[in-house]
Structure formats: C-alpha cells, structure tokens
Amino acid sequence: MKEALKEAIKALDDNEVPIGAVIVYKNKIIARAYNQRERLKDPTAHAEMIALTQASAYLEDWRLNDVTMYVTIEPCIMCAGALVNARVKRLVYGADDSKAGGCGSIVNVVNDKRLNHRIEVISGVMAQDCQWLIKEFFKKKRKAADKQC
C-alpha cells in the first residue's frame, strides 16, 4: 500500500484526485499508476484502469488471474467491473468510497454472484493515510473555489 500511496502523491502533485494503484505478481510490482483524467482528458484514466493496462502488457495476457491490486481508495463501479473482467485474484484497498465505491460501499460488483468471477477483497489497509490525501485535496479545491467567488 505504501507504493500505491506514492502513486497517489504523484497524482496530488499533478493536481489530479490523489488515487494510486500498484499491481503485484509473484511478489513483484508489475504495474504502477495514478489518476490522470485531467492530464489525459479521459474519463477512464483512473489509476486502476491504467495499472490494469500495464499489467496486461507485462504479462501479455488480459487474464490477470494471479495478481493482487493495491489501490488507495475503493474502486468505482467502472474500475470494479474492469477488475472482474480481468479476472484479478485479490484487491487490497485503503479507504472506502461512500459516494462511488463499487466494492461494497455503494454496490459490490467484485463479488456479485451473477457475474462469472469474484475477487478476494481486503479493505481498510492504511485507510487513514489514504483518506487523508483525498480530504486534503478536496479541502484545497474548495478553498480555491471560495477565493474565486
């Protein structure tokens, strides 16, 4: 999770929502990413999506059966769906996302019995650190918006 937090800090430095992700395969990080929606002008450029693309390229396969993704914030519904489609084995995340979480907070895409794959989920890892980054980011955004008014 510490490595995912490093990625989230890169997002923060880039004025992106500070979410970071890493993917581990056989105890080795094979992908690392952070949110880049603003930079890339792409609504799908979430840390998880970018990391999945990198991991698939590394493994030369879209099936990521034996990987673990570490992400600072609970994946949204889009990212949760991508994790299921990629057949990710395990998801470890920091803080819950009560507004957009797709792994139990709003809906539970990663363990929906109607789907053909389910993911082992471990939540709350370094949650306070992960949540603090998000809160600070939006606090600064609100402050900047108040100054413009």
Backbone as a ProteinNet text record, in pm:
[ID]
protein_1_A
[PRIMARY]
MKEALKEAIKALDDNEVPIGAVIVYKNKIIARAYNQRERLKDPTAHAEMIALTQASAYLEDWRLNDVTMYVTIEPCIMCAGALVNARVKRLVYGADDSKAGGCGSIVNVVNDKRLNHRIEVISGVMAQDCQWLIKEFFKKKRKAADKQC
[TERTIARY]
82.9	0	86.6	204.2	293.6	329.7	347.4	379.5	259.8	140.6	20.4	6	39	35.5	136.2	251	349.4	290.1	215.8	150	43	-31.1	-135.4	-74.4	42.7	110.1	150.3	188.1	217.2	92.2	-23	-148.3	-174.4	-153.2	-172.7	-82.4	42.2	137.4	97.4	21.2	-24.3	-165.3	-214.4	-348	-460	-437.1	-536.8	-589.9	-708.2	-759.7	-657.1	-606.6	-493.2	-528	-535.1	-556.5	-442.3	-383.3	-273.5	-300.1	-239.7	-257.5	-127.9	-105.6	2.8	-52.7	9.3	-29.2	93.8	72.1	180.5	154	259	255	380.1	362.7	474.9	570.5	512.1	586.4	665.7	629.9	698.1	594.1	622	532.4	551.5	443.4	449.9	376.9	305.2	234.5	216.9	226.1	201.2	140.6	41.1	-29.2	-99.2	-136.7	-215.7	-319.2	-419.6	-525.5	-465.3	-514.5	-467.4	-581.6	-699.6	-815.8	-797.5	-748.8	-730.9	-619.3	-507.8	-392.6	-426.9	-493	-522	-656.4	-735.1	-870.9	-950.4	-943.8	-1002.4	-1076.9	-1207.3	-1284.1	-1249.2	-1183.6	-1147	-1004.1	-933.2	-791.9	-777.6	-846	-832.5	-705.8	-649.8	-527.9	-543.7	-658.1	-680.8	-679.7	-742.9	-752.5	-614.2	-537.3	-402.9	-315.3	-325.7	-246.5	-285.6	-414.3	-458.1	-398.1	-397	-338.6	-189.8	-119	24	48.8	-28.1	-10.7	-40.5	-143.3	-176.6	-63.9	-6	106.8	226.7	252.6	365.5	349.4	229.7	203.5	164.6	142.8	99.2	-27.4	-120.2	-247.2	-348.6	-472.6	-575.2	-623.1	-595.6	-635.1	-527.7	-565.5	-471.4	-503	-516.4	-562.4	-484.1	-356.1	-272.6	-214.9	-283.2	-230.5	-311.7	-245.1	-310.7	-297.9	-409.7	-406.2	-417.7	-330.3	-335.6	-376.8	-481.1	-527.9	-567.2	-541.8	-559.6	-705.7	-793.1	-936.3	-1015.7	-1124.2	-1212.5	-1243.7	-1221.4	-1250.2	-1397.4	-1416.9	-1552.4	-1614.1	-1737	-1808.6	-1739.3	-1691.4	-1621.3	-1496.4	-1416.3	-1291.7	-1317.1	-1418	-1453.7	-1493.2	-1568.9	-1606.8	-1485.8	-1390.6	-1268.4	-1186.9	-1183.7	-1111.8	-1174.6	-1305.9	-1375.8	-1345.4	-1356.3	-1330.8	-1187.7	-1093.1	-952.3	-921.6	-1018	-1000.7	-896.3	-886.8	-792.6	-824.8	-722.1	-741.5	-778.2	-702.4	-718.2	-710.4	-792.5	-792.8	-768.8	-671.5	-643.9	-658.4	-747.8	-761.2	-761	-734.3	-724.1	-858.8	-904.9	-1027.3	-1148.8	-1263.1	-1390.1	-1425.8	-1507.8	-1560.2	-1711.6	-1765.3	-1909.2	-1991.3	-1927.1	-2000.1	-1995.6	-1891.8	-1879.5	-1822.9	-1812.6	-1747.8	-1821	-1744.8	-1802.5	-1763.9	-1709.8	-1662.9	-1728.5	-1847.6	-1922.1	-1985.5	-1928.1	-1984.4	-2117.2	-2124.1	-2248.4	-2308.5	-2229.6	-2264.8	-2142.8	-2161.9	-2050	-2027.9	-1974	-1950.3	-1852.2	-1749	-1641.6	-1684	-1799.5	-1847.5	-1995.2	-2038.7	-2175.7	-2186.6	-2269.3	-2281.7	-2335.3	-2393.4	-2444.6	-2332.3	-2215.5	-2102.5	-2017.5	-1933.4	-1857.7	-1727.5	-1694.1	-1570	-1591.8	-1532.4	-1536.7	-1394.4	-1374.7	-1241.4	-1232.9	-1123.8	-1096.6	-1067.2	-1132.6	-1115.6	-1068.2	-965.2	-916.1	-922.4	-998.1	-1014.8	-960.9	-942.5	-901.3	-751.3	-671.5	-526	-472.7	-414.2	-362.9	-472.3	-594	-710.8	-698.2	-647.2	-637.3	-545.1	-431	-337	-400.4	-466.7	-529.8	-642	-722.3	-834	-785.6	-678.5	-624.7	-586.8	-521.9	-483.1	-604.1	-708	-830.1	-892.8	-904.7	-965.7	-887.4	-756.1	-671.8	-687.3	-692.6	-708.5	-837.3	-948.3	-1075.8	-1089.4	-1024.9	-1023.8	-956.8	-843.9	-772.9	-855.2	-923.5	-1010.2	-1122.2	-1184.5	-1293.8	-1241.6	-1125.3	-1064.6	-1035.9	-981	-951.4	-1080.5	-1185.3	-1314.1	-1375.3	-1361.5	-1413.9	-1342.4	-1214.4	-1136.4	-1178.3	-1225.3	-1266.3	-1401.9	-1481.8	-1617.2	-1616.4
-119.8	0	125.3	114.2	230.6	273	176.6	208.5	273.7	227.6	289.5	432.8	455.3	591.4	682.2	629.5	708.8	752.4	663.2	697.5	803.6	791.1	889.5	1028	1034	1162.3	1222.2	1138.6	1188	1253.2	1190.5	1247.7	1382.2	1387.3	1511.8	1621.7	1588.5	1685	1730.8	1646.9	1675.9	1736.4	1772	1829.9	1735.9	1607.6	1504.8	1452.6	1393.3	1330	1225	1235.1	1151.6	1006.4	929.2	785.8	717.2	619.2	545.1	396.4	323.8	178.8	111.5	-6.3	-92.5	-233.3	-309.3	-448.7	-534.6	-638.4	-728.3	-867.5	-925.1	-1061.1	-1132.4	-1243.9	-1321.2	-1232.3	-1154.6	-1066.5	-956.8	-922.8	-817	-717.8	-589	-487.5	-487.4	-513.2	-515.5	-397.1	-319.5	-202	-102.6	24.1	131.1	248.6	310.4	418.4	509.5	624.7	719.9	782.3	845.6	908.7	1010.5	1008	1102.8	1152.7	1163.8	1207.7	1348	1438.8	1576.9	1585.9	1523.4	1526.9	1469.2	1352.8	1283.7	1322.6	1401.2	1438.5	1312.8	1216.1	1084.1	1040.2	1022.8	983.5	844.5	762.8	628.5	621.1	730.6	729.6	726.3	631	607.6	526.7	537.9	465.2	315.7	260.5	117	76	154.1	120.9	125.3	226.7	239.8	124.4	90.5	-20.2	-153.4	-174.9	-298.7	-309.6	-199.8	-199.3	-232.5	-172.3	-200.3	-346.9	-399.5	-538.7	-635.5	-607.2	-692.3	-691.6	-575	-565.4	-644	-630.7	-701.2	-852.4	-900.6	-1045.2	-1096.8	-1004.1	-1038	-1123.1	-1081.2	-1152.6	-1059.5	-1066.6	-986.4	-1052.2	-1180	-1251	-1230.3	-1165.6	-1135.2	-1220.9	-1350.2	-1445.4	-1444.5	-1424	-1439.9	-1309	-1199.1	-1070.5	-1017.3	-928.5	-852.1	-705.6	-634.3	-489.6	-423.2	-326.4	-240.5	-103.3	-47.1	85.3	162.8	291.4	372.5	393	398	420.7	309.2	270.3	168	199.3	104.4	127.5	161	246.8	282.6	165	181.7	75.3	39.6	140.1	113	29.7	71.6	1.2	-136.8	-148.1	-278.5	-374.6	-326.1	-409.3	-452.9	-362.7	-396.5	-501.5	-490.2	-589.8	-728.4	-733.1	-860.7	-914	-829.4	-873.4	-920	-862.3	-901.5	-1025.9	-1072	-1191.3	-1171.6	-1048.5	-1020.3	-1110.8	-1163.3	-1257.3	-1185.2	-1079.5	-1014.8	-862.9	-794	-648.2	-605.7	-519.4	-463.1	-312.4	-253.7	-108.1	-42.8	87.6	165	209.2	324.5	384.8	351.2	337.6	318.9	446	430.3	544.6	540.8	617.2	614.4	681.8	747.4	814.1	737.5	656.6	589.7	448.6	393.4	263.8	147.8	67.8	-46.9	-180.2	-175.4	-299.2	-319.7	-263.3	-283.5	-158.9	-42.2	80.5	119.9	117.4	150.1	21.3	-45.4	-176.6	-266.6	-395.1	-487	-565.1	-495.3	-554.6	-670.7	-657.3	-757.6	-890.7	-892.7	-1018	-1043.1	-994.9	-1017.4	-1160.1	-1240.5	-1381.6	-1402	-1299	-1310.1	-1302.7	-1256.4	-1245	-1371.4	-1388	-1512	-1515.1	-1408.9	-1405.6	-1321.6	-1365.1	-1289.4	-1268.4	-1161.1	-1118.9	-1119.1	-1170.9	-1160.2	-1013.1	-957	-814.9	-798.7	-717.7	-678.2	-526.6	-471.9	-326.3	-270.1	-139.9	-70.6	-68.4	-106.5	-108.5	34.6	83.9	221.7	322.6	291.8	371.7	518.2	546.5	686.5	766.5	709	779.3	802.8	702.2	712	816.4	813.1	906.6	1049.8	1066.1	1199	1269.9	1198.3	1259	1311.7	1231.7	1272.6	1394.7	1389.6	1501.7	1630.3	1623	1741.6	1797.4	1709	1751	1831	1776.5	1844.5	1967.4	1967.8	2086.2	2202.7	2173.8	2276.9	2322.3	2229.3	2264.6	2357.6	2326.9	2411.7	2550.5	2554.5	2681.2	2767.7	2707.1	2778.2	2828.8	2747.4	2788.3	2903.1	2900.2	3009.9	3140.5	3134	3255.5	3317.2	3235.1	3285.4	3352.4	3319.7	3377.2	3519.7
0	0	0	60.2	61.1	-81.1	-169	-308.4	-378.7	-348.3	-405.1	-354.5	-228.6	-174	-244.3	-279.7	-355.3	-489.2	-550.8	-677.3	-655	-546.8	-515.7	-495.6	-436.4	-416.5	-550.9	-646.7	-781.7	-841.2	-820.3	-869	-802.4	-673.1	-599.2	-654.6	-679.1	-735.5	-874.8	-944.3	-1080.6	-1080.5	-963.1	-945.9	-992.6	-972.5	-1000.9	-867.8	-869.3	-748.4	-705.6	-583.1	-541.8	-510.1	-615.4	-603.3	-676.8	-610.2	-669.5	-663.1	-757.5	-763.8	-805.6	-751.9	-798.2	-813	-903.7	-922.2	-898	-817	-778.5	-836.4	-893	-946.9	-899.2	-832.7	-778.1	-697.4	-606.7	-514.9	-584.2	-706.4	-780.5	-832.1	-818.5	-874.7	-1025.4	-1097.2	-1243.4	-1306.5	-1225.9	-1277.2	-1164.3	-1199	-1102.6	-1177.7	-1116.1	-1185.8	-1086	-1136.3	-1058.3	-1150.8	-1091.8	-1170.9	-1267.6	-1391.4	-1492.4	-1580.6	-1522.7	-1601.6	-1656.9	-1575.2	-1620.6	-1724.7	-1696.2	-1786.8	-1924	-1923.3	-2048.3	-2108.7	-2034.7	-2079.2	-2113.8	-2022	-2045.1	-1918.9	-1927.5	-1808.4	-1756	-1837.1	-1793	-1738.6	-1732.5	-1690.9	-1538.8	-1478	-1334.5	-1310.8	-1192.1	-1157.5	-1184.2	-1146.4	-1162.8	-1309.6	-1393.5	-1536.2	-1602	-1568.9	-1625.1	-1577.8	-1449.5	-1395.1	-1459.2	-1482.2	-1548.4	-1688.5	-1760.8	-1895.4	-1889.4	-1794.3	-1779.7	-1743.8	-1651.4	-1608.2	-1721.9	-1799.2	-1913.1	-2016	-2038.8	-2132.1	-2078.1	-1949.4	-1888.8	-1900.2	-1867.5	-1869.3	-2007.8	-2100.5	-2235.8	-2234.2	-2149.9	-2137.2	-2070.4	-2112	-2046.8	-1918.3	-1903.2	-1782.1	-1675.9	-1569.4	-1461.1	-1338.7	-1361.4	-1260.2	-1129.8	-1135.9	-1016.6	-964.5	-989.2	-942.6	-825.9	-752.6	-646.7	-681.4	-677.9	-696.7	-560.7	-537.8	-420.6	-469.6	-410	-450.5	-325.7	-327.3	-206.5	-168.4	-267.2	-242.7	-309.8	-249.7	-306.4	-453.2	-542	-683.4	-709.3	-809.4	-851.5	-927.9	-969.4	-1039.2	-1170.3	-1245.4	-1371.2	-1345.7	-1249.7	-1220.7	-1161.9	-1076.9	-1020	-1131.4	-1228.6	-1342.3	-1423.2	-1440.9	-1514.5	-1438.1	-1305.6	-1224.8	-1240.6	-1242.9	-1262.2	-1402	-1502.3	-1640.2	-1660.1	-1585.2	-1596.2	-1512.9	-1435.2	-1351	-1241.6	-1190.4	-1081.5	-963.1	-901.1	-789.5	-660.1	-628.6	-498.2	-514.5	-437.5	-431.8	-287.9	-267.9	-136	-151.2	-72.4	-83.2	54.3	51.2	174.2	226.5	181	233.9	148.5	214.9	145.7	69.5	-35	-109.7	-100.2	-6.6	20.2	-89.8	-186	-293.9	-425.5	-446.1	-576.2	-567.3	-448	-431	-496	-570.9	-640	-579.1	-456.1	-391.8	-256.4	-239.9	-117.1	-59.1	-83.6	-24.4	-88.1	-219.8	-291.4	-348.1	-427.6	-482.5	-465.1	-488.3	-472.3	-602.2	-700	-831.7	-822.9	-740.3	-736.1	-674.4	-609.7	-551.8	-580.5	-695	-738.8	-793.1	-731	-768.4	-909.9	-967.2	-1103.9	-1207.4	-1166.1	-1258.1	-1254.8	-1355.3	-1369.5	-1289.8	-1220	-1142.2	-1017.1	-909.3	-785.3	-736	-661.3	-619.3	-466.7	-416.6	-273.1	-243.7	-143	-110.6	32.6	48.5	180.1	182.6	275.8	280.7	411.4	413.3	534.4	558.8	460.5	477	463.3	570.7	575.2	538.9	580.8	542.2	580.1	699	742	652.1	616.2	527.7	391	339.5	208.4	208.5	312.1	322.2	343.7	419	446.1	315.7	224.2	96.1	20.3	14.6	-56.6	10.2	141.5	213.8	193.6	200.6	181	40	-58.2	-196.8	-213.9	-164.9	-184	-94.8	19.5	104.4	30.1	-34.4	-112.2	-231.5	-295.1	-410.1	-366.1	-252.3	-202.2	-163.7	-101.7	-62.9	-185.6	-289.4	-413.4	-478.4	-474.6	-533.5	-454.7	-320.4	-238.4	-267	-293.2	-322.4	-454.4	-549.3	-679.9	-673.7	-573.7	-562.5	-516.9
[MASK]
+++++++++++++++++++++++++++++++++++++++++++++++++++++++++++++++++++++++++++++++++++++++++++++++++++++++++++++++++++++++++++++++++++++++++++++++++++++

